[in-house]
């Protein structure tokens, strides 16, 4: 059932919530911002997943558009990118600015850079026509820079880059594919370039040294490592290589998922379509094993979507894992959307040279 070695890791901390989870957002001090699909609260957690703050910021999804939340480096401001406006609120939840815009069909995340500027994308006059990347001075509400960005109509995920003056933007368009852009802020304003490859997906996969980034696959084809900022592919491994020894029964076959992250400069953690976490040696681009927290595992399901352990009825598998995120060297935060739980894992034993024999 596993690919390579079976690698069990310890759960450092776990938090369960009453509502379905959106993607968590890291804070500058190693904590997390948690928001929900169907509830207006935002919860700020410390690095050990303890509550620091809980506010009603009206951050639940609105007609299929998630309200994305970000926190300023000094912890004094929240940014909320929603279906019809960008809001800037103080630490108590009081709204300082509302910048209204046309309603999104999809949406945009947002983030504060190290200089406290707020980055987000404002929709244009019609879907995909003249969407615009905005850099905002949040206290005054003044627009510092703006530049139109192509949009085949999808959701924009914005990630701050290691140089702190740029953003890597993943545009997810569902069945129509995925696109990556690099936006740079310089003296002349914003410059945006599209990377010359399609169907690559990025969810925060920068190496700790900032020299590389990793992408998953919208179409399950391969896992890639790129130079930053050029995007040049410097290493890859194909789906067929990763899953050549997979012994799972069922009609559907597992493949490369959307998410790949560095857990240190020498190791990658990748998500598969079934929700397995697989560990790879970055230097050799070699599969090492499948990573499981205690109690984790795959569940089979039949053609009606019901869980089953009957091999003759299994169509495919899932683990419940929706995303994972680097929480510093040796730690990974895992998110189980439907189960409403986040777990902080100790992956430091996976970094041992014993797993990487010559």
C-alpha positions in Angstrom: 0.0 0.0 0.0 3.0 2.3 0.5 5.5 3.6 -1.9 9.1 2.9 -0.8 9.7 2.6 3.0 6.8 3.2 5.4 7.9 6.2 7.5 5.9 6.9 10.7 6.2 10.3 12.3 5.1 11.7 15.6 2.2 14.2 16.0 3.5 17.2 18.1 0.1 18.9 18.4 -3.4 18.6 17.1 -6.4 20.9 16.9 -10.0 20.0 16.1 -12.5 22.6 15.0 -16.3 22.7 14.7 -16.2 23.9 11.1 -14.7 22.9 7.7 -11.3 24.4 7.2 -9.9 26.7 4.5 -6.1 26.7 3.7 -4.2 28.0 6.8 -2.0 31.0 6.4 1.4 31.2 8.1 2.2 34.2 10.3 5.7 35.8 10.5 6.3 34.4 14.0 5.7 30.8 13.0 2.0 30.7 13.9 -1.1 30.1 11.7 -4.3 31.9 10.7 -7.2 29.5 10.4 -10.5 30.4 8.7 -13.5 28.3 7.8 -15.8 27.4 4.8 -19.0 28.1 6.7 -18.2 30.3 9.7 -17.1 33.9 10.0 -14.5 33.5 12.7 -10.7 33.7 12.2 -8.5 31.9 14.7 -4.8 32.9 15.2 -2.7 30.1 16.5 0.8 30.1 17.9 3.5 27.7 16.6 2.2 24.9 18.9 -1.4 25.4 17.7 -2.6 27.2 20.9 -5.2 29.9 20.5 -3.8 33.5 20.5 -6.9 35.3 19.2 -10.3 34.6 17.8 -12.2 37.3 15.8 -15.4 37.5 13.8 -14.0 38.9 10.6 -16.8 37.6 8.3 -14.2 35.4 6.6 -16.3 32.5 5.5 -16.8 31.6 1.8 -19.3 33.7 -0.2 -21.0 32.1 -3.2 -18.0 29.8 -4.0 -15.5 32.6 -3.4 -13.4 32.1 -0.3 -12.5 35.1 1.8 -8.7 34.9 2.1 -7.1 36.3 5.2 -3.6 37.6 5.9 -1.8 39.2 8.9 0.7 42.0 8.8 4.3 41.3 10.0 3.7 43.3 13.2 0.4 41.5 13.9 -1.5 44.8 14.0 -3.5 44.4 10.8 -5.6 41.8 8.9 -6.2 41.8 5.2 -9.3 40.1 3.8 -9.8 39.5 0.1 -13.5 38.6 -0.5 -15.9 38.3 -3.4 -16.8 42.0 -3.7 -14.2 43.9 -1.7 -10.8 44.0 0.0 -11.0 44.9 3.7 -8.2 46.1 6.0 -9.0 45.6 9.7 -7.1 46.3 12.9 -6.2 43.6 15.5 -9.6 44.0 17.1 -11.5 43.5 13.9 -12.5 47.1 13.3 -12.5 47.8 9.6 -10.1 50.6 8.5 -10.7 50.4 4.7 -13.1 48.8 2.3 -12.0 48.8 -1.3 -15.0 47.5 -3.3 -14.7 45.9 -6.7 -16.7 43.9 -9.2 -17.8 40.5 -7.9 -15.4 37.6 -8.4 -16.4 34.5 -10.3 -13.4 32.8 -8.6 -11.3 34.9 -6.3 -7.8 36.0 -5.0 -5.8 35.4 -1.9 -3.7 38.2 -0.4 -0.5 38.6 1.7 1.5 41.2 3.5 5.2 41.5 2.5 8.0 42.1 5.0 7.6 45.9 4.5 3.9 45.7 5.5 2.5 46.2 2.0 -0.6 44.3 1.1 -0.7 42.4 -2.2 -4.0 41.1 -3.8 -5.7 40.9 -7.2 -8.7 43.0 -8.1 -11.2 41.6 -10.7 -11.8 43.6 -13.8 -15.0 44.7 -15.6 -15.8 41.2 -16.8 -14.4 37.7 -16.0 -10.8 37.4 -17.1 -10.7 40.7 -19.0 -8.7 43.3 -17.0 -7.9 41.8 -13.6 -5.2 43.8 -11.8 -2.5 42.9 -9.2 -2.5 45.6 -6.6 0.1 46.5 -3.9 -1.5 48.6 -1.2 -0.3 50.7 1.7 -2.7 49.3 4.3 -2.8 52.2 6.8 -3.7 54.9 4.3 -5.4 52.7 1.7 -3.2 54.2 -1.0 -2.4 52.0 -4.1 1.4 51.9 -4.4 1.6 49.8 -7.6 -0.8 48.1 -10.0 -0.5 46.0 -13.1 -3.0 43.9 -15.2 -2.6 40.2 -15.1 -3.9 37.6 -17.6 -6.7 35.4 -16.3 -8.3 32.5 -18.2 -10.9 32.7 -15.3 -9.6 30.9 -12.2 -8.6 31.5 -8.5 -5.4 33.4 -7.8 -3.1 32.0 -5.0 -0.4 34.6 -4.1 2.8 33.6 -2.3 5.6 35.9 -1.1 9.0 35.1 -2.7 12.3 34.7 -0.8 13.6 38.1 -2.1 10.6 39.9 -0.4 10.0 42.1 -3.4 8.1 39.7 -5.6 5.2 37.2 -5.6 4.7 33.8 -7.2 1.1 33.5 -8.4 -0.6 30.2 -9.1 -3.8 30.6 -11.2 -6.0 27.5 -10.8 -8.7 27.2 -13.5 -10.2 23.8 -12.6 -10.5 21.5 -15.6 -9.0 24.2 -17.8 -5.6 23.9 -16.3 -3.1 25.9 -14.1 -0.8 28.8 -14.8 2.2 30.3 -12.9 3.3 34.0 -12.9 6.1 35.9 -11.3 5.3 39.5 -10.2 8.2 41.8 -9.3 8.0 45.1 -7.6 10.7 47.6 -8.6 11.2 51.3 -8.9 9.2 51.5 -12.2 6.3 49.6 -10.6 5.1 46.0 -11.1 6.3 43.7 -13.8 4.5 40.4 -14.4 5.8 37.5 -16.5 4.2 34.1 -17.1 6.4 31.1 -16.7 6.8 29.2 -20.0 5.1 26.0 -18.8 1.5 25.0 -18.2 -0.3 22.7 -15.8 2.3 23.2 -13.0 1.0 23.9 -9.5 2.6 25.8 -6.7 1.6 26.0 -3.0 4.5 27.5 -1.2 7.2 25.1 -2.3 10.3 27.3 -1.9 13.5 25.8 -0.7 14.8 27.2 2.7 17.8 28.7 0.9 15.5 30.5 -1.5 17.3 29.2 -4.6 14.7 26.7 -5.9 11.0 26.1 -5.9 9.0 22.9 -6.4 5.8 22.3 -8.4 3.2 19.6 -8.6 1.1 18.7 -11.5 -2.4 19.8 -12.5 -2.5 16.7 -14.8 -0.6 14.3 -12.6 2.3 14.0 -15.0 5.4 14.8 -13.0 7.1 16.6 -10.1 9.5 19.3 -10.9 12.2 21.5 -9.2 12.9 25.0 -10.7 15.5 27.6 -10.2 14.2 30.8 -8.6 13.5 33.3 -10.1 14.1 32.0 -13.7 11.8 29.0 -13.4 14.3 26.8 -15.3 13.6 23.2 -14.6 16.7 21.7 -12.9 15.2 18.3 -11.7 12.1 16.2 -12.2 10.6 12.8 -11.7 7.8 11.3 -13.8 4.6 9.9 -12.5 5.4 6.5 -14.0 8.7 6.3 -12.1 7.1 7.2 -8.8 4.3 4.7 -9.0 5.9 1.9 -10.9 5.9 -0.4 -7.8 2.4 0.7 -6.5 0.4 -2.4 -5.6 -2.9 -0.8 -4.8 -5.9 -2.5 -6.3 -8.9 -0.6 -7.7 -9.9 1.0 -11.0 -8.2 4.3 -10.5 -4.4 4.8 -10.3 -2.6 7.2 -8.0 -0.6 10.0 -9.5 1.4 13.2 -8.7 -0.7 15.7 -6.8 -0.9 19.5 -6.7 1.4 20.1 -3.7 5.2 19.7 -3.2 7.2 21.4 -0.5 10.8 21.4 0.7 11.1 20.2 4.3 14.8 21.1 4.1 17.2 21.9 1.3 17.7 18.2 0.7 14.2 16.7 0.9 10.9 17.1 -0.8 7.5 16.1 0.5 4.9 15.6 -2.2 1.1 14.9 -2.1 -0.4 12.2 -4.3 -3.8 12.2 -5.8 -5.0 9.7 -3.2 -3.6 11.9 -0.4 -0.4 10.0 0.4 2.6 12.0 1.5 5.8 10.8 -0.2 9.3 11.7 0.7 12.0 12.3 -1.9 15.7 12.9 -1.9 16.1 16.2 -3.7 19.7 15.6 -4.9 19.0 12.3 -6.6 15.3 12.9 -7.2 14.7 9.5 -5.7 11.6 8.2 -3.8 12.4 7.3 -0.2 9.1 6.4 1.3 5.5 7.1 2.3 5.0 9.3 5.4 2.2 8.6 7.9 1.3 10.2 11.2 0.0 7.8 13.8 -3.5 6.6 12.9 -3.2 7.7 9.3 -3.8 5.5 6.3 -5.7 5.1 3.1 -9.4 4.4 2.9 -10.9 2.6 -0.1 -14.2 3.7 -1.6 -16.6 2.1 -4.1 -18.3 3.5 -7.2 -20.9 5.3 -5.1 -18.3 7.0 -3.0 -18.9 4.8 0.1 -16.0 3.6 2.2 -15.2 -0.1 1.7 -12.4 -2.5 2.5 -13.6 -5.1 0.0 -10.8 -5.2 -2.7 -13.4 -6.3 -5.4 -15.4 -3.2 -4.8 -12.7 -0.6 -4.4 -12.6 2.1 -7.1 -10.0 4.4 -5.5 -8.6 5.6 -2.2 -8.3 8.7 -0.1 -6.6 9.6 3.2 -8.6 12.7 4.1 -5.5 14.9 3.7 -6.3 18.2 2.0 -3.0 20.1 2.3 0.3 20.3 4.1 2.6 23.2 4.9 6.2 23.7 6.0 6.3 24.8 9.7 10.0 25.3 9.8 12.8 22.8 9.5 11.7 19.4 10.8 8.0 20.3 11.1 5.0 20.1 8.8 1.4 21.2 9.4 -1.2 18.9 7.9 -4.8 19.9 7.2 -7.8 17.6 7.0 -10.5 19.8 5.5 -13.6 17.6 6.0 -12.4 16.2 9.3 -11.9 19.7 10.6 -8.5 19.0 12.1 -4.9 20.3 11.8 -1.9 18.3 13.0 1.7 19.5 13.6 4.1 16.7 12.7 7.7 16.1 13.7 9.4 15.1 10.4 12.9 15.7 11.7 13.7 11.9 11.8 13.1 11.9 8.0 16.1 14.2 7.5 18.6 11.7 8.8 21.3 10.6 6.4 20.3 7.0 7.2 17.4 7.4 4.8 19.8 8.5 2.0 22.4 5.7 1.6 24.9 6.2 -1.2 
